[in-house]
Amino acid sequence: MNNEPLRIGIACFPLIGGSGILATALGSELARRGHEVHFFSYARPVRLDTAEARLHFHLVELAHHPLFPCPDYTLPLAVKMAEVASTVSLDIIHAHYAVPNAMAAVLAAQMSGASPGIVTTLHGTDTNLLGQDPAYRMAIEYALGQSDAVTVVSKSLEEQTRETLNVSRAIEVIPNFFTPRPASRTREEVRTELGAGDGEFLILHMSNMRSGKRIDLLLQTLAAMRTRDRTRLLILAGEPIQPYAEMIDRLGLKKQIIVRENEPAVEDFISAADAGLYTSDYESFGLSILETLYFGKPIVAFDVGGIPEVVGNAYPLYPFPNVTALASAMDKLVESPDYARSLGEQGRKHVVEKFSADIIVDRYETLYRRVKDKNREGKALQR
């Protein structure tokens, strides 16, 4: 196998969300393996540590020109990637999302003399949201067609992409992975900071708080629990919880909910929790679920999208939107801590065996080298 280091560009969104977290973790793992990795975004990704060797971040400034009615991001992103691709001779640009990142990568490859290969990963938004919008659909299909390789994070998303978009090309399923960092504080320290008592069962929910995460069902599940008087709900939120303030008050949950926004050190909080609760109406994968399981915490969730691919046979899942079933399942965990710990260890064993960085990053490396070799052969034929 060719072990020559690669020069890889990664375009992603910097927010608390599956795509940004996966892209950041992937870049860090690649840098540790000796590759040179360049990130492109309009803000530094929350979990990106550029103090690590061979990791670089390139800030993309939004263009505000009086000629245009609104700020532009796609063209400045393409120009920045083209500049870096030409300067350092990028081998690969890995775009997380077709729009705008893969579209910008296509322009960058055409503008730069380096002509890097383009790998596009779909995380769900391109298919489930933008793919339904005629203003974006053709651009998404074009970006996928111009990419040298396309990946998705689950078989469920591949099937949905083919149903939604006009895509006949090969699509490779490469799931997400998670590399936990050791917690920097003890479980007791974090729980004390949160105000969670020793006898309280701490339920964790991590998400970007967008509509598909169904925070309304999350709150209804907590309200329906028989054991709610001995539980607290910790929400690690990527966006403000303010839109749900009225509902929290109406359900009488204000004293039971703890909110932390844009926390990069999720390991500390997962370690302090006792279980995870996820109520999405669809998940292309469910990275927060994977993160929760890695720390040996049981999860309760609906049987939707790619979640069954993540949990395997480790957990029962429940029909959407049966809040009563979720509440009953969580009550069982609260009432039987030994059962909760047993389920947690079962889940941890499953995800470590199937979704470790060693397994998944190897697959990306193999894909990158395949794309690079194909590009090299193509250039040789053009001479």
N, C-alpha and C positions, 0 to 999 in steps of 0.2 A: 504493500500500500504506500502511496506517495504521502510522505509526512511533511512536505514543504509547507511552511506557514502561509496562510491566506490573508489577504487584505479585504476585509468585509465591512460594508456599510449597512447600517440598520436604521430604517425609518419607522418610527412608531409614535403613538400618542403618549404623552408623559403622565397620564392620569392613573389613579387607582382603578385598575380594571384588568381583565385577563390579558389583553393584548400587550399593554405596557409592561405588566409584571413579567410575562413570559419573555418578551423581547429583551428586557433588562437582564433577566437571569441567564438567557441564552448568550447574550453578549459577554457577560462576566465569565461564564464557563468557557467560552471560546478563547477569551483572552488568557485564562489560566492555562489553556492548552497550547499557548504560544502564538496564537493568531493576533493580528492587528485589527482592532474593531473601532469603527467610527459611527457614533450615534448622531442622528439628525432629528431635531424636533423644535417646536416653538418654545419649549421650556425643558429644563433638565428633568428627565424621568425621576419619579419620587425615590426609587430604590437604586438609582445609579450612583456608584462610588467611583469617580474618575481618578481617585488616588491610586486605584489598582493599576498595575503595569499594563501597558498596551491598550488601554481604554481611552477614547477621545470623545468629546462631546462638541458638536457644532450647532450653535444657536441659530435658528432660522427666524429672522425678523419678518413680521407681517408687513406687507407693502401697503402704505397709505398714500395713494396718488389721487390728486383731485380729478383726474380724468375718469376714474372708476367710481361707481356708486357705493362700493363697500371694500373693505380690506381684502387683499389677496394673499393666500398662503401657498397654493400649489406651485405657481411659477417661482417664487423665491426659494421654495424647497428644491425644485428641480435645478435651479441655478447653483445653489449651495452644494448639492450632491455632485453636479457636473464639475464644479471647481475642485472639490476634494478628489473626485475620481481621476481627474486629469493630473493633479499634483502628486498623489500617492499611488496611482495606478490600481484602483480598486479592482479586485477580481469579481466580487459579487456585491450586489445591492439586495438586501433582504427587506422587502416591504411588508409590514404588518398592516393590512387593509389595502384593498385595491384602490379605493378613493379616500384621500387624494394620494396616498404614498406610492402605490405602484404606478399610477399615472405619471407622477412626478419622476419616478425612477426611469420610466420609458423615455421621457423627454431628456433626462440627464444622460442616459446611455447614448442617445442620438447626438447630444451636444458635445459630449466629452470624447477625446481621442482614445480613452482607455476602453470604451465599449464594454463595461462590466456586464456579467450575466445577471439576470433579474429573477429572483425567487420571490413569489408572492404567497403570503399565508393569509387565509381567510379565518377570521375568528367569530364571525356570525353577523356583524352589523351590515357588511356588504350584501349579504343574502337576505337577511330577515327584515331589514329596515330600508336601506338605500336601494336595494334591488327591486323593491316594490314601487320606487319613484321613477317615473319616466324621465325626469331631469338628470338622473344618474345612471340608469340601467345600462344604456349603450356604452357609457364611459367605463363602467365596471367590466362589461363583457370584452371591450377592446383591450383594457389593461391586462386582463387574464389571458387573452389571446396573444398579446405581445410578450408576455413573461416567458422565460425559459423553463420555469417549473412552477407549479402551483401546488400548495399543500393546504390541508384543512386539519382542524384539531380533533375531529371525530368522524366516524362513519355516518352518524346522523346528519352532520353538517354537509358532508359530501352529497348525500341523497337529497337534502333540501336545496342545495345549490343547483344541482342538475334539474330539479323540478321548477325552480324559480327563474334561473337564468339560461340563456342559450349558450351552453358550454359543452362542447363535445370532446375536448382535449383530456389528456390524462390528468388526474388529480390524485395526489398521494396523501394518505392519512398519516400524519405524524402528531401524536397527542402531546399535550402539555406535560411539563414536569415541574418538580419543585425541589429545590435544594435548601433545606432549612438551615438557617444560621443559629448558633446556640443562643438561647435567651440571655440577655445581659442583666436581667434582674430575676430574683426568685419569684416563684408563684405567690408566696406570701406577701412580698413587697408590692407586687402589682395589684393584688386583691385589696391590700390596705389602701393603696392610692385610689382605687376605684370605689372604695367604700363597701366592698362586698364582704359580708361576715363569713366566719368559718363554716357556719351551718347552712349558708345559702348556696344553691345550685346555680352556677353562672353559665348562661346560655350565650353563645357567640353567634353574631351574624356579620359577615364582611361582604360589602358590595359597593358598587358605584352609585347606588340608590336610584338608578333609572327605572322607568315605568315597568320594564319587563321583570324586574326583581320582585315586584309585587309586595312592597313594604306594607300595603294595606292588609294583605293576608298574613304577613309576619306578625303584625300587631294583633290581628284577630285570633291567631293561634295562641299567643301569649294570654290573651284575655280569656280564652276558652279552657285553659289548663286548670285542673282541680288543684294543682300544687303551686299555683302562681304566687301564693303568699310566702313561699320559701325559695323563690327563684328571682334572679335578676337577668335582664337582657342587656348584653353589651353589644352595641352596634359600632363597628369600625366602618365609617362612612367616607366614601369618596366625594360626596356632595352634601350640602346642608340638609338636615332633617326637618327644617322649618316647615316645608309643605305638609308635614304630617303632624304638626303640633296640635291642631284642633282635634284630630282623631285620637291622639294619645290622651288628651284631656278627657274626651268623651268616654273613652274606655277605662278611665281611671288608672292609667299605667305610668303616670309621670314619675312616681317614686321608684318604679321598678326598672326604668330604662336608663342606661348609661351610654353616652355618645362620645366617641372620639373621632375627629375628622382628620383624614390624610395622614394617618400614622404609618411611617415606613417600617418601624420595628414590630411587625405583626407577630413575630415569634414570641415576644414577651406576653402578649395578650392571649394568644392561643394556648400557651402553657398554663395561663391562669384560669382558663375556662374549663368547663366540665363536659360540654357538648356543643354541637353546631346546629343551627336551624336555618334552612334555606327554602324559600317559597317562590322561586322564579316560575313563570309560566312557560319558559323555554330557556335552556342553556345549551349552547353549542358544545361546551365541555363541562365547565364548573370548576374553575381553578381554585376558588375559595374552599370548595369542598375538598379538593385534593390537599390543600394546605392544612385544613383542619384534621384530616385523617392522618397526615404525616406525623402529627403530634399525639397520635393515639387517642383522639377524641371522637366519640361516636357522632354521627350526623343523622338528622331527620330531614327528609326532603321529598318533593314530588317526583313521580316517575315520568320525567319529561326530557326530550332532547338527548344530549350526550351524557346525562348524569348516570344512567345505567352502565355505560361504558367505563365510567370512572370507578363506581363502587363495586362493579362485578357482582359476585354472590355474597359479598361481605355484609350487606344490609338490605332489609326490606325497604321498598319505596312505596309511595302512596299516590292514589289517583288524584290528579289535579281537578278541581281546587278544594279537595276535602280537608278543610281546616280541622274538623272534629277528629279525623284520623291522625293528623299531625300532633294535635294537642294530646291525644291519648298516648301516642308513642313517646312523646316527651315526658308525660307524667310517669310512664313506666321507668324511664331512665332516672328521673328524680327519686322515685320511690325505691329503686334498687341500684345503689352505687356500684356494687360488685358486677351486676349485669352490664352497667354502662362501661365500666373499665374493661370488661371482657370483650364487648363489642368494639371498643376503641382499639384494643390490641389486634383484634382480627382485621380491622380496617387498615391499620398501620402496616401490617404484614403484607396485605394485598397491594397497597400502593407503592411500597418500597420495592417489591418484586417487579412491578409492572411499569412504574413511572419514575424511575430514578434518572438522574442527569446522565449517568454513564451510558444508559441505554438510548435515551432520546437524543442527546447531543451527538452521539456517534452517527445517528441517522441523518442529522442535519449536515454534519461534516461530509459524509458520503455523498449527499445530494449536491452540496456546494462543489465538490471536486468533479462530479459528473457534469455539472453545468459548465464549469471552467474548461474541462477537457473538450466538451462539445463546441464551446465558443472558439477554442484554440484551433480545432479541426476546421471549423467554418472559415476562420480567417486565413488558414493555410490554403484552402481551396480557392479563395478569392484572389490570391496572389498570382 
